[in-house]
Amino acid sequence: MKSIGFFILILFSGIVTANNSYEDIAKRNPKAALNKQEVMEAKMQGECLVGLKELNFKKKHEFDPVAEWTSYRTSSLLKQLPPCQVLIIMEVAQKKVKAAS
């Protein structure tokens, strides 16, 4: 799990250059590189992070209390669970809270 988190951190850090991309690092360290399945899982987790961002920041120009509520909880859940699990939890939570309003 730590390798997936590290990969995602590198992927989204903005410091990835041609020499510091995951692909280049893996080529320099082939014994420690993730296998194809692990890379696919890490990419999926990265996409789920993007999904969380979009879920929590849909309305950029007006305050959305439900998105604010889920955004606050997202960060604490990401400390405990993988991004895709958190995305599923937050999608359900937003729907339920909005339906109850």
N, CA, C and O atoms as a MOPAC input file, in Angstrom:
PM7 MOZYME 1SCF
protein

 N      0.81600 1    -1.19200 1     0.00000 1
 C      0.00000 1     0.00000 1     0.00000 1
 C      0.86000 1     1.25700 1     0.00000 1
 O      0.52100 1     2.26000 1    -0.62800 1
 N      2.00100 1     1.18200 1     0.72900 1
 C      2.88100 1     2.34600 1     0.76300 1
 C      3.44200 1     2.63200 1    -0.61800 1
 O      3.63900 1     3.79300 1    -0.97800 1
 N      3.70800 1     1.56400 1    -1.41600 1
 C      4.24100 1     1.79600 1    -2.75900 1
 C      3.21500 1     2.50300 1    -3.63100 1
 O      3.56400 1     3.36400 1    -4.43800 1
 N      1.93100 1     2.13200 1    -3.46400 1
 C      0.88500 1     2.77800 1    -4.24700 1
 C      0.78800 1     4.24700 1    -3.86500 1
 O      0.70200 1     5.11700 1    -4.73100 1
 N      0.80200 1     4.52000 1    -2.56500 1
 C      0.75100 1     5.90300 1    -2.10200 1
 C      1.92400 1     6.71500 1    -2.60400 1
 O      1.76200 1     7.86700 1    -3.00700 1
 N      3.11900 1     6.11400 1    -2.58300 1
 C      4.31200 1     6.80200 1    -3.06300 1
 C      4.19000 1     7.09300 1    -4.54700 1
 O      4.53300 1     8.18500 1    -4.99900 1
 N      3.69600 1     6.10900 1    -5.31900 1
 C      3.52200 1     6.30100 1    -6.75300 1
 C      2.53700 1     7.42600 1    -7.03800 1
 O      2.77500 1     8.27000 1    -7.90100 1
 N      1.43200 1     7.42900 1    -6.30500 1
 C      0.42000 1     8.47000 1    -6.50200 1
 C      0.99400 1     9.83800 1    -6.13200 1
 O      0.74700 1    10.82900 1    -6.82000 1
 N      1.75700 1     9.88500 1    -5.05000 1
 C      2.38600 1    11.14100 1    -4.64000 1
 C      3.28800 1    11.65600 1    -5.74400 1
 O      3.24700 1    12.84200 1    -6.07100 1
 N      4.09500 1    10.79300 1    -6.32100 1
 C      4.98400 1    11.19500 1    -7.41300 1
 C      4.16600 1    11.65500 1    -8.61200 1
 O      4.48700 1    12.65800 1    -9.24900 1
 N      3.10300 1    10.91000 1    -8.91100 1
 C      2.27700 1    11.20500 1   -10.06600 1
 C      1.65600 1    12.59500 1   -10.00200 1
 O      1.57600 1    13.28300 1   -11.02000 1
 N      1.21000 1    13.02100 1    -8.80300 1
 C      0.51400 1    14.28300 1    -8.65700 1
 C      1.35400 1    15.41600 1    -8.07800 1
 O      0.83700 1    16.51300 1    -7.86900 1
 N      2.61800 1    15.18200 1    -7.81800 1
 C      3.41100 1    16.17900 1    -7.12100 1
 C      3.80200 1    17.37600 1    -7.98400 1
 O      4.13700 1    18.43300 1    -7.45000 1
 N      3.76500 1    17.23100 1    -9.28800 1
 C      4.14300 1    18.34600 1   -10.14200 1
 C      5.63900 1    18.43800 1   -10.35000 1
 O      6.10300 1    19.27600 1   -11.12300 1
 N      6.40700 1    17.59100 1    -9.67600 1
 C      7.84900 1    17.62500 1    -9.85200 1
 C      8.32500 1    16.51900 1   -10.78000 1
 O      9.52600 1    16.31400 1   -10.95500 1
 N      7.37400 1    15.81300 1   -11.37000 1
 C      7.73900 1    14.72900 1   -12.26500 1
 C      8.27500 1    15.32200 1   -13.55800 1
 O      7.57500 1    16.04600 1   -14.26600 1
 N      9.50600 1    15.00800 1   -13.84800 1
 C     10.12600 1    15.44200 1   -15.09100 1
 C     10.49200 1    14.20600 1   -15.88100 1
 O     10.20700 1    13.08800 1   -15.45000 1
 N     11.11300 1    14.38700 1   -17.01700 1
 C     11.47200 1    13.25300 1   -17.85400 1
 C     12.36200 1    12.26000 1   -17.10300 1
 O     12.22900 1    11.05200 1   -17.30300 1
 N     13.26200 1    12.73900 1   -16.24700 1
 C     14.16200 1    11.84900 1   -15.51700 1
 C     13.56400 1    11.32800 1   -14.22000 1
 O     14.05600 1    10.34500 1   -13.66600 1
 N     12.52100 1    11.96400 1   -13.73300 1
 C     11.94000 1    11.57400 1   -12.45400 1
 C     10.53400 1    11.02300 1   -12.57100 1
 O      9.81100 1    10.96500 1   -11.57700 1
 N     10.13400 1    10.61900 1   -13.76400 1
 C      8.82900 1     9.98500 1   -13.91000 1
 C      8.93000 1     8.58300 1   -13.33700 1
 O     10.02700 1     8.04100 1   -13.20700 1
 N      7.80000 1     7.99800 1   -12.99700 1
 C      7.83600 1     6.64000 1   -12.44300 1
 C      8.50900 1     5.67900 1   -13.42100 1
 O      9.31200 1     4.83500 1   -13.02400 1
 N      8.17800 1     5.81300 1   -14.68000 1
 C      8.74600 1     4.91200 1   -15.69300 1
 C     10.27200 1     4.97400 1   -15.70100 1
 O     10.93300 1     3.93600 1   -15.74400 1
 N     10.83600 1     6.18000 1   -15.66000 1
 C     12.29500 1     6.32800 1   -15.65900 1
 C     12.91900 1     5.78600 1   -14.37200 1
 O     13.96400 1     5.13600 1   -14.40900 1
 N     12.28500 1     6.05200 1   -13.25400 1
 C     12.79900 1     5.55800 1   -11.97000 1
 C     12.75200 1     4.03300 1   -11.94800 1
 O     13.69500 1     3.38800 1   -11.48800 1
 N     11.66400 1     3.46000 1   -12.44100 1
 C     11.53700 1     2.00000 1   -12.47000 1
 C     12.60200 1     1.36800 1   -13.36300 1
 O     13.11100 1     0.28800 1   -13.06500 1
 N     12.93100 1     2.04400 1   -14.44900 1
 C     13.99300 1     1.52500 1   -15.33000 1
 C     15.34000 1     1.53400 1   -14.61800 1
 O     16.15600 1     0.63400 1   -14.81300 1
 N     15.56800 1     2.54700 1   -13.80000 1
 C     16.83900 1     2.62100 1   -13.06600 1
 C     16.87700 1     1.65300 1   -11.88500 1
 O     17.95600 1     1.28900 1   -11.41600 1
 N     15.71200 1     1.23800 1   -11.40400 1
 C     15.61300 1     0.35100 1   -10.24300 1
 C     14.68400 1    -0.82500 1   -10.54800 1
 O     13.65200 1    -0.97300 1    -9.89300 1
 N     15.02300 1    -1.65100 1   -11.51600 1
 C     14.09500 1    -2.69000 1   -11.96700 1
 C     13.72100 1    -3.71400 1   -10.89100 1
 O     12.62200 1    -4.26700 1   -10.92700 1
 N     14.60300 1    -3.97000 1    -9.95200 1
 C     14.29300 1    -4.96000 1    -8.91000 1
 C     13.22600 1    -4.44600 1    -7.93600 1
 O     12.51900 1    -5.24300 1    -7.31900 1
 N     13.11000 1    -3.15600 1    -7.79900 1
 C     12.14400 1    -2.57500 1    -6.86800 1
 C     10.88000 1    -2.07600 1    -7.57600 1
 O      9.94400 1    -1.63100 1    -6.91200 1
 N     10.83700 1    -2.14300 1    -8.89400 1
 C      9.70400 1    -1.61500 1    -9.66300 1
 C      8.43000 1    -2.40400 1    -9.38000 1
 O      8.46400 1    -3.59400 1    -9.06600 1
 N      7.32400 1    -1.71100 1    -9.50000 1
 C      6.01900 1    -2.35700 1    -9.34700 1
 C      5.75000 1    -3.24600 1   -10.55100 1
 O      6.19300 1    -2.94800 1   -11.66000 1
 N      5.02400 1    -4.33400 1   -10.33300 1
 C      4.64800 1    -5.15900 1   -11.48100 1
 C      3.48100 1    -4.49800 1   -12.21200 1
 O      2.94700 1    -3.49500 1   -11.73900 1
 N      3.08200 1    -5.04500 1   -13.35000 1
 C      2.03600 1    -4.41400 1   -14.16200 1
 C      0.70900 1    -4.27600 1   -13.40700 1
 O      0.01700 1    -3.26600 1   -13.53000 1
 N      0.37000 1    -5.29300 1   -12.63500 1
 C     -0.88200 1    -5.24200 1   -11.86300 1
 C     -0.83300 1    -4.11400 1   -10.82900 1
 O     -1.81000 1    -3.38400 1   -10.66100 1
 N      0.30300 1    -3.97200 1   -10.13600 1
 C      0.44300 1    -2.91300 1    -9.13000 1
 C      0.39500 1    -1.53200 1    -9.77600 1
 O     -0.16800 1    -0.59900 1    -9.20300 1
 N      0.98000 1    -1.39700 1   -10.95900 1
 C      0.93500 1    -0.11600 1   -11.68000 1
 C     -0.50700 1     0.20900 1   -12.07500 1
 O     -0.95300 1     1.34900 1   -11.94500 1
 N     -1.23200 1    -0.80800 1   -12.55900 1
 C     -2.63300 1    -0.58800 1   -12.93800 1
 C     -3.45500 1    -0.17700 1   -11.72000 1
 O     -4.29300 1     0.72000 1   -11.81600 1
 N     -3.22500 1    -0.82300 1   -10.57400 1
 C     -3.95300 1    -0.47600 1    -9.34700 1
 C     -3.61900 1     0.94800 1    -8.90300 1
 O     -4.50000 1     1.69200 1    -8.47400 1
 N     -2.34100 1     1.32300 1    -9.00700 1
 C     -1.92900 1     2.67400 1    -8.61500 1
 C     -2.57100 1     3.72000 1    -9.52800 1
 O     -2.99700 1     4.77600 1    -9.06200 1
 N     -2.63800 1     3.42700 1   -10.81400 1
 C     -3.28100 1     4.35800 1   -11.74900 1
 C     -4.76400 1     4.51800 1   -11.41300 1
 O     -5.31100 1     5.61800 1   -11.48000 1
 N     -5.40400 1     3.40600 1   -11.05200 1
 C     -6.81300 1     3.47000 1   -10.67600 1
 C     -6.98300 1     4.32200 1    -9.42400 1
 O     -7.91200 1     5.12600 1    -9.35300 1
 N     -6.10800 1     4.16200 1    -8.43500 1
 C     -6.18300 1     4.97400 1    -7.21900 1
 C     -5.99700 1     6.45300 1    -7.55200 1
 O     -6.65400 1     7.31300 1    -6.96700 1
 N     -5.10100 1     6.74300 1    -8.49500 1
 C     -4.90200 1     8.12500 1    -8.92700 1
 C     -6.15800 1     8.70100 1    -9.56100 1
 O     -6.51400 1     9.85300 1    -9.31000 1
 N     -6.82700 1     7.90500 1   -10.38000 1
 C     -8.07400 1     8.35900 1   -10.98700 1
 C     -9.14500 1     8.59000 1    -9.92400 1
 O     -9.94900 1     9.51600 1   -10.03600 1
 N     -9.15100 1     7.74900 1    -8.89800 1
 C    -10.12200 1     7.93200 1    -7.80700 1
 C     -9.83500 1     9.21500 1    -7.03200 1
 O    -10.76300 1     9.88000 1    -6.57000 1
 N     -8.55700 1     9.56800 1    -6.88600 1
 C     -8.22500 1    10.85100 1    -6.24800 1
 C     -8.80300 1    12.01200 1    -7.05000 1
 O     -9.33400 1    12.96500 1    -6.48000 1
 N     -8.69800 1    11.92900 1    -8.36800 1
 C     -9.27000 1    12.95900 1    -9.23100 1
 C    -10.78700 1    12.97500 1    -9.06900 1
 O    -11.39900 1    14.04200 1    -9.03500 1
 N    -11.39400 1    11.79100 1    -8.96900 1
 C    -12.83800 1    11.70700 1    -8.74800 1
 C    -13.24900 1    12.36500 1    -7.44000 1
 O    -14.27900 1    13.03600 1    -7.37800 1
 N    -12.44100 1    12.17300 1    -6.38400 1
 C    -12.73000 1    12.83300 1    -5.10300 1
 C    -12.64700 1    14.33500 1    -5.22400 1
 O    -13.48600 1    15.05200 1    -4.67800 1
 N    -11.64800 1    14.81600 1    -5.93100 1
 C    -11.50600 1    16.26200 1    -6.12400 1
 C    -12.73400 1    16.81100 1    -6.84400 1
 O    -13.29800 1    17.82700 1    -6.43600 1
 N    -13.14000 1    16.14500 1    -7.90400 1
 C    -14.30500 1    16.60800 1    -8.65800 1
 C    -15.58100 1    16.52500 1    -7.82600 1
 O    -16.43500 1    17.40700 1    -7.91400 1
 N    -15.71300 1    15.49600 1    -7.03700 1
 C    -16.88600 1    15.33500 1    -6.18800 1
 C    -16.99000 1    16.45400 1    -5.15700 1
 O    -18.07500 1    16.97400 1    -4.89900 1
 N    -15.86500 1    16.81400 1    -4.57900 1
 C    -15.86500 1    17.80600 1    -3.50800 1
 C    -15.80800 1    19.25300 1    -3.99900 1
 O    -16.05000 1    20.17900 1    -3.22600 1
 N    -15.49300 1    19.45000 1    -5.26100 1
 C    -15.36300 1    20.82600 1    -5.76400 1
 C    -16.18000 1    21.03700 1    -7.03300 1
 O    -15.71800 1    21.68400 1    -7.97300 1
 N    -17.39000 1    20.49300 1    -7.05800 1
 C    -18.25500 1    20.64600 1    -8.23400 1
 C    -18.66500 1    22.09700 1    -8.44600 1
 O    -18.58400 1    22.62000 1    -9.55700 1
 N    -19.10400 1    22.73500 1    -7.37600 1
 C    -19.58200 1    24.11900 1    -7.46600 1
 C    -18.46000 1    25.03900 1    -7.01900 1
 O    -18.18800 1    25.16600 1    -5.82500 1
 N    -17.81500 1    25.67600 1    -7.97200 1
 C    -16.66900 1    26.51800 1    -7.64900 1
 C    -17.07300 1    27.92500 1    -7.21400 1
 O    -16.32500 1    28.58800 1    -6.49500 1
 N    -18.24200 1    28.38200 1    -7.64000 1
 C    -18.61100 1    29.76800 1    -7.38000 1
 C    -19.67300 1    29.94700 1    -6.29900 1
 O    -20.02400 1    31.07300 1    -5.94600 1
 N    -20.17500 1    28.85000 1    -5.78400 1
 C    -21.15500 1    28.97000 1    -4.70400 1
 C    -20.87300 1    27.91800 1    -3.64100 1
 O    -20.37200 1    26.83400 1    -3.93900 1
 N    -21.19500 1    28.24700 1    -2.42600 1
 C    -20.93700 1    27.36500 1    -1.29200 1
 C    -21.88200 1    26.17700 1    -1.33200 1
 O    -23.09500 1    26.34600 1    -1.45800 1
 N    -21.33700 1    24.98900 1    -1.22600 1
 C    -22.12300 1    23.75800 1    -1.17700 1
 C    -21.82800 1    23.07800 1     0.15900 1
 O    -20.77400 1    22.46100 1     0.30800 1
 N    -22.73600 1    23.17600 1     1.13600 1
 C    -22.45700 1    22.61900 1     2.46000 1
 C    -22.22600 1    21.11300 1     2.45300 1
 O    -21.44900 1    20.60700 1     3.26400 1
 N    -22.88000 1    20.39500 1     1.55900 1
 C    -22.69300 1    18.94400 1     1.49900 1
 C    -21.28900 1    18.62700 1     0.99400 1
 O    -20.61400 1    17.76300 1     1.55200 1
 N    -20.84500 1    19.31400 1    -0.05200 1
 C    -19.49000 1    19.10500 1    -0.56200 1
 C    -18.45700 1    19.50900 1     0.48600 1
 O    -17.41700 1    18.86400 1     0.62000 1
 N    -18.74200 1    20.56600 1     1.21800 1
 C    -17.83400 1    20.99300 1     2.28800 1
 C    -17.74100 1    19.90800 1     3.36500 1
 O    -16.65800 1    19.61100 1     3.86900 1
 N    -18.86700 1    19.33600 1     3.69900 1
 C    -18.92000 1    18.28000 1     4.70800 1
 C    -18.12900 1    17.05300 1     4.24600 1
 O    -17.32600 1    16.51000 1     5.00400 1
 N    -18.35600 1    16.61700 1     3.00100 1
 C    -17.64000 1    15.43100 1     2.51300 1
 C    -16.15600 1    15.72400 1     2.29000 1
 O    -15.31500 1    14.84700 1     2.49000 1
 N    -15.83800 1    16.92300 1     1.88700 1
 C    -14.43500 1    17.29400 1     1.69500 1
 C    -13.66800 1    17.19000 1     3.00800 1
 O    -12.54700 1    16.68200 1     3.04400 1
 N    -14.27500 1    17.66900 1     4.07300 1
 C    -13.65600 1    17.61100 1     5.39600 1
 C    -13.41200 1    16.16000 1     5.80800 1
 O    -12.35000 1    15.84000 1     6.34300 1
 N    -14.37200 1    15.29500 1     5.56700 1
 C    -14.24600 1    13.89800 1     5.95000 1
 C    -13.32500 1    13.11400 1     5.02100 1
 O    -12.71800 1    12.12800 1     5.44000 1
 N    -13.21600 1    13.53400 1     3.78500 1
 C    -12.36700 1    12.84100 1     2.81500 1
 C    -10.93500 1    12.75200 1     3.29600 1
 O    -10.32900 1    11.68200 1     3.23300 1
 N    -10.38700 1    13.84900 1     3.77200 1
 C     -8.97500 1    13.83700 1     4.16700 1
 C     -8.71800 1    12.86800 1     5.31700 1
 O     -7.68600 1    12.19600 1     5.33500 1
 N     -9.63300 1    12.78600 1     6.26900 1
 C     -9.41800 1    11.85200 1     7.37700 1
 C     -9.58700 1    10.40300 1     6.91400 1
 O     -8.87900 1     9.51500 1     7.39000 1
 N    -10.50800 1    10.16400 1     6.00000 1
 C    -10.68400 1     8.80300 1     5.49200 1
 C     -9.50100 1     8.35500 1     4.64000 1
 O     -9.14500 1     7.17700 1     4.64700 1
 N     -8.88500 1     9.29200 1     3.90000 1
 C     -7.73000 1     8.93800 1     3.06500 1
 C     -6.54000 1     8.48700 1     3.90500 1
 O     -5.64600 1     7.81100 1     3.39500 1
 N     -6.51800 1     8.85000 1     5.17300 1
 C     -5.45000 1     8.38600 1     6.05700 1
 C     -5.64700 1     6.91600 1     6.42500 1
 O     -4.70900 1     6.24800 1     6.86000 1
 N     -6.86200 1     6.42100 1     6.25000 1
 C     -7.19300 1     5.06300 1     6.68000 1
 C     -7.47800 1     4.09500 1     5.53500 1
 O     -7.25300 1     2.89200 1     5.66700 1
 N     -7.96900 1     4.61300 1     4.42200 1
 C     -8.44800 1     3.75800 1     3.33500 1
 C     -7.88300 1     4.19300 1     1.99200 1
 O     -7.47500 1     5.34500 1     1.83900 1
 N     -7.85300 1     3.29200 1     1.01700 1
 C     -7.41400 1     3.65200 1    -0.33800 1
 C     -8.39100 1     4.64600 1    -0.98200 1
 O     -9.57600 1     4.65400 1    -0.65000 1
 N     -7.89700 1     5.47500 1    -1.89700 1
 C     -8.73600 1     6.50800 1    -2.53000 1
 C    -10.01900 1     5.99500 1    -3.16700 1
 O    -11.04900 1     6.66400 1    -3.08700 1
 N     -9.98500 1     4.83100 1    -3.79300 1
 C    -11.20800 1     4.34200 1    -4.44500 1
 C    -12.28300 1     3.96600 1    -3.44300 1
 O    -13.46900 1     4.16700 1    -3.70900 1
 N    -11.90000 1     3.43100 1    -2.31300 1
 C    -12.87800 1     3.13700 1    -1.27000 1
 C    -13.46500 1     4.43800 1    -0.72000 1
 O    -14.66700 1     4.52400 1    -0.46900 1
 N    -12.62600 1     5.43300 1    -0.53900 1
 C    -13.10000 1     6.72500 1    -0.04000 1
 C    -14.04300 1     7.36800 1    -1.05700 1
 O    -15.05100 1     7.96100 1    -0.67300 1
 N    -13.73000 1     7.25900 1    -2.33500 1
 C    -14.59000 1     7.82600 1    -3.37100 1
 C    -15.98000 1     7.19900 1    -3.31100 1
 O    -16.98600 1     7.90600 1    -3.37900 1
 N    -16.03800 1     5.88900 1    -3.18600 1
 C    -17.33600 1     5.20900 1    -3.11100 1
 C    -18.09900 1     5.67400 1    -1.87500 1
 O    -19.28900 1     5.97800 1    -1.95800 1
 N    -17.43100 1     5.73100 1    -0.74500 1
 C    -18.06300 1     6.18200 1     0.49800 1
 C    -18.60400 1     7.59800 1     0.33700 1
 O    -19.73900 1     7.87300 1     0.72800 1
 N    -17.81600 1     8.49000 1    -0.22800 1
 C    -18.22700 1     9.89000 1    -0.34600 1
 C    -19.32700 1    10.08000 1    -1.38100 1
 O    -20.18300 1    10.94900 1    -1.21300 1
 N    -19.32100 1     9.28300 1    -2.45400 1
 C    -20.41100 1     9.37700 1    -3.42600 1
 C    -21.74100 1     9.00800 1    -2.76500 1
 O    -22.74200 1     9.70100 1    -2.94200 1
 N    -21.74300 1     7.92100 1    -2.01000 1
 C    -22.95700 1     7.49000 1    -1.31400 1
 C    -23.36000 1     8.52400 1    -0.27000 1
 O    -24.53700 1     8.86700 1    -0.15400 1
 N    -22.38600 1     9.02300 1     0.49100 1
 C    -22.68400 1    10.00600 1     1.54000 1
 C    -23.30100 1    11.26800 1     0.95200 1
 O    -24.29300 1    11.77700 1     1.47500 1
 N    -22.72200 1    11.77400 1    -0.13000 1
 C    -23.28700 1    12.99600 1    -0.73000 1
 C    -24.71800 1    12.76200 1    -1.20900 1
 O    -25.59000 1    13.60400 1    -0.99300 1
 N    -24.96200 1    11.63100 1    -1.85400 1
 C    -26.32000 1    11.34800 1    -2.33400 1
 C    -27.31000 1    11.26400 1    -1.17700 1
 O    -28.41000 1    11.81100 1    -1.25500 1
 N    -26.92000 1    10.58400 1    -0.11300 1
 C    -27.82200 1    10.40900 1     1.02800 1
 C    -28.08600 1    11.74300 1     1.74100 1
 O    -29.22300 1    12.04000 1     2.10500 1
 N    -27.04800 1    12.53100 1     1.93500 1
 C    -27.21500 1    13.81600 1     2.62500 1
 C    -28.05100 1    14.76900 1     1.77500 1
 O    -28.91700 1    15.46400 1     2.30600 1
 N    -27.80900 1    14.81400 1     0.46800 1
 C    -28.58100 1    15.69400 1    -0.40500 1
 C    -30.03900 1    15.23800 1    -0.48400 1
 O    -30.94500 1    16.06900 1    -0.54600 1
 N    -30.26800 1    13.92500 1    -0.48100 1
 C    -31.64200 1    13.41200 1    -0.53100 1
 C    -32.39900 1    13.74000 1     0.74700 1
 O    -33.61200 1    13.94800 1     0.71800 1
 N    -31.68800 1    13.78800 1     1.86600 1
 C    -32.33200 1    14.07600 1     3.14400 1
 C    -32.60800 1    15.56900 1     3.32400 1
 O    -33.40800 1    15.95600 1     4.17600 1
 N    -31.95300 1    16.39600 1     2.53300 1
 C    -32.11400 1    17.86100 1     2.67400 1
 C    -33.40900 1    18.34900 1     2.06800 1
 O    -33.69400 1    19.54600 1     2.10300 1

